[in-house]
Amino acid sequence: MEVNGIAHIFLTASNYERSRDYYRKLLPFLGLKPVIDTETTYYCVGGRTAVGISAPSAEHEGAAFEQERVGLHHLCFRAVNAPTSMNCTAF
């Protein structure tokens, strides 16, 4: 067996509303289509993968991300025909 990509990934955002606003702009720009958009979940599909964000449980809402703790370190997209310079923080 050989892996040929990642089927999907879910991120839990400490500030769901702010994160959803950002990903509502970024993910469609990257060619992913929204298929779920609720008060607790935003999920897009495209490019042989899917990316979702979800709201945290109440006790973790607003918690700060700590890079060296257990969990996902970062998420990196690979794109074809990407512009030579692109600022994803502009979203």
N, C-alpha and C positions, 0 to 999 in steps of 0.2 A: 504494500500500500504506500502511496505517496500523497502528501498534502499538496493541494494546488492553490491554497489561499485560505483566508479566514471567512467563514460563513457569516458571522455577525459578532459584534462586540457591544456590550452595554456598559455605560458609565453612570454612576450615581453622583448627581451634582448636589453640592451643599446648598446652593441657591438655584433651585430648579427654574424659576421664572427667568432669571437673568441668563442662565445657560441655554434655556430653550430659545430665547430671543436670538442669541448668538448662532446656535446650530440651525435655526430656521433660515438663516441667511447663508451660512457656510455650506451645509450639506447639499442643498439644491444647486449652489454654485459649482460644486464638485460633481454634479450629475446624479446625485441620489434623489429619489422621489419619496416624499413623505407618504407613509401608509397608516401611521397612527399619530394622532396629535391630541392628547388629552391633558387634563390637569396634573397627571402624574407620569405620563410617558410620551416621549417624542421619538419616532422610529422611522428611518429612511432606508430604502433599498436601492441598489444600483451598483454597477461595476463589479458584479459577482460577489458582492458583500452587502452587509447592512450595518448601520450604526444606530444605536438607541441611547437615549439618556432617560433617566428616571429620577423622580423626586426621592429624597432620603426619608428614612423613618424619622419621626418627630424628634427623637433624642439626638439625631445626628445633623439636623438641619442647621446650617450656618457653620459647621465644623470646618476648620482650615485643613487644606491638603498638606501632607507631610511627605515629601518625595522619598525619604529613606525608610518609611514604614512599609509594612507588608501591604501588597496590593499592586495595582497597575502603576508602572512608572511613567509611561507616556504612550501616546497614540500617534502614529506617523502614517500619513497617506502617501501612496505612490500614485502619481498621475502621468498620463500620457499627454503630450502636446501642452505641457504646462508653460506659462510665460516664463521668461528668464528671470524676472523678479516679480514676486507676488507677496503681498503683506496680508496674511490672514487675520491679523489683529485689526485690520481696517473695518472689519464687520462689526 
